[in-house]
Amino acid sequence: MTLKYKNSLDAMLTILSVGGKITHAPNQISYMLNGIKYYSLEVRMNGDDYLIQAIEQEAIDLFNAAMTILDEKKTILRKIKKIGVINLLIFLPTTILFEV
């Protein structure tokens, strides 16, 4: 499957929308020796790993989007931990609960 992207942010969002996962995302933007802002993250899709890179404003946009997505996932995990395993079973589909 060949996917086309407008920019690094579009690449990340497209990969995530088809089941990809962020596997590594630094929590800060880097600066190259010449002062240019740089950000990269790793994603995995269908068992393949990809590196998405961006510079300057695109790096800022990619960083902000990745951190927002990861923060949302952390919030969901905290809520699941708070609910507890027993209460979590209520939300699972019944086909999974009664599989033999």
N, C-alpha and C positions, 0 to 999 in steps of 0.2 A: 504494500500500500504506500503510495507516494502522497505526502501532504505538502501543501505550499503555505508559507507563512509570510505575513507582511513585515513582521519584525520579531524580536526576541520575546516580547510579551505575548504576541499572538501565537508564537510557537509553543510557549509554556501552556497557555490556556487551551489551545487546541489539543495538545497531548494529554492534558489532564481531563479534558472532556471526553476523550475516547478510552479512558481507563488507565492512563498513565499516572505515575506517582512521583512526587518530589523525593529524591533519595538523599540529597545533600544540598543545603542552602546556607551559606555563611550568614551570620547575623549582622554583617556590616558591609558597606561598600568599600572597595579598595581604591587606592590611587596609584597609577603607574608612575614611573620615575619622571615622566614629563608632565605630571599633574592631572592627567586625564582620569576621570572617574571610570571605574571598571567594576562590573559585577558578573558573576557566573554562578550557575547552579546546575545540578545534575538531576535528570529525570530518568525514569525507567518505564518502558512501554513494551509489552509483549516479550519480556525477558531481555530486551536490548537496552543498553545505557546510552544516554545522550547528554552532551554538555551544551548548555545554552549560555551564550556570552553576550554582553552588551556594554556600550560605553556611553559616557556623558548622560544626557537626559533619559535616554532609553535604559541605562543602567539603574537610574533612580526609580523609574517606573517599574522595571522588572523586580527590583528589590522590594519596593512597597507592596506590589501585588503578591509576591511570594510570602512576605512576612504576614500579610493579612490572611492568606489562605492557611498558613501554618498556625497562626494564632487562633483562627476559628476551629481548626482541628483539635488544638490543645484544649480549648474551652469545651468542646463536645466530649473529649475524653475525661475531663474533670467532672462533668455532669454525670457521665456514665459511672465513674468511680463513686460519686456521691449517692447515686441511686442504689448501687450495690448489685451484686450478681443475682440474687433471688428476685428482686424487683425487675431487673433487666429481662429476665425470662418472659415476663408478661408481654414485652414488646416484640419478641421473636415470632416469626410466622409459625402457625400451628403445624405446618408440614415438617418443619425442622424439629419441633418439640416431640413429635410422635414417630420420628423415623426409627426403624429397627435395624 
